[in-house]
Amino acid sequence: MLPAPTQLGPRVRLACPRPRDQREVIALNRASRSFYRGWVSPPAAPDQFARMLARARRSDLAVLLIRRLDDDTILGGIEISQIVRGAFQSAYLGYQIGAPWARQGYMTEALGLALAYGFRTLGLHRLEANIQPANAPSIALVRQLGFAREGYSRRYLKIGGRWRDHERWAILAEAWRDRRAGNRRRSARTLPNAR
Ligand SMILES: CC(C)(COP(=O)(O)OP(=O)(O)OC[C@H]1O[C@@H](n2cnc3c(N)ncnc32)[C@H](O)[C@@H]1OP(=O)(O)O)[C@@H](O)C(=O)NCCC(=O)NCCS
């Protein structure tokens, strides 16, 4: 089992799933089914939720819920999967925000926290997201978080019964740290009375 995430954003935090989250996670994912269709299929039934909880106990995978700070509502989820150690220190990202919470900047914040968790807490060096070319929101999301497009994989993943092409997007620990240092310098310059 991996260390629990402690990262907090202005509006959300990441949390490990607990058995008592079953009802809320399933309700959110059922309500979001058509929004997710063709992209992701997070647990929408008790047996799928139980399998997710079992996966959450592994050390090569982090299962994270996105919870709103105000009221603890579950907004979505992120998985950091296939964590490979040794000389690689790399993993893959999967994520979804529930339909009622889309386009409000929640995933930008939550994925930013997941990068901090992956690079700082888990000590990873590379995080990759594989995204279908037509998934404009997901591509906009990783682009603005500083990922670089590294390649294109034909018929890469079977989703909804069809092999689908994916773009390979990745961010490295050093690029993530440089961006954070740059952001801190910029906000220090723009803070009123910063001098
Ligand atoms: C991709 C996804 C996680 C984005 O979550 P979100 O909380 O809506 O994203 P944010 O509000 O933080 O916005 C992130 C960026 O995506 C853009 N975006 C969000 N929804 C969009 C849409 N429907 N069309 C175009 N751009 C969109 C935002 O404008 C923003 O980019 P910008 O800062 O350059 O403007 C969400 O759409 C989702 O869960 N989709 C279904 C599952 C999925 O596709 N998962 C990823 C598989 S690779």
The ligand as an ORCA input file, in Angstrom:
! r2SCAN-3c Opt
* xyz 0 1
  C     -11.020     15.644    -19.242
  C     -11.722     16.049    -17.957
  C     -11.131     15.225    -16.808
  C     -11.488     17.539    -17.693
  O     -12.018     17.855    -16.398
  P     -12.582     19.310    -16.029
  O     -12.688     19.389    -14.534
  O     -13.786     19.601    -16.831
  O     -11.374     20.212    -16.543
  P     -11.095     21.722    -16.150
  O     -12.385     22.433    -15.882
  O     -10.038     21.734    -15.091
  O     -10.505     22.270    -17.534
  C      -9.291     21.786    -18.074
  C      -9.112     22.294    -19.466
  O      -9.993     21.598    -20.339
  C     -10.792     22.526    -21.060
  N     -12.103     21.918    -21.230
  C     -12.868     21.343    -20.266
  N     -14.012     20.874    -20.828
  C     -13.943     21.180    -22.151
  C     -14.791     20.950    -23.251
  N     -15.965     20.316    -23.110
  N     -14.398     21.384    -24.482
  C     -13.215     22.000    -24.638
  N     -12.344     22.242    -23.631
  C     -12.712     21.840    -22.400
  C     -10.851     23.734    -20.165
  O     -11.193     24.879    -20.899
  C      -9.462     23.765    -19.630
  O      -8.527     24.268    -20.581
  P      -8.075     25.786    -20.587
  O      -7.555     26.083    -19.220
  O      -7.042     25.801    -21.659
  O      -9.306     26.568    -20.877
  C     -13.264     15.818    -18.060
  O     -13.738     16.414    -19.241
  C     -13.669     14.340    -18.049
  O     -13.741     13.724    -16.963
  N     -13.948     13.777    -19.227
  C     -14.424     12.383    -19.327
  C     -13.346     11.370    -18.898
  C     -12.063     11.564    -19.675
  O     -12.065     11.917    -20.849
  N     -10.933     11.295    -18.987
  C      -9.610     11.419    -19.576
  C      -9.284     10.242    -20.416
  S      -7.686     10.481    -21.175
*
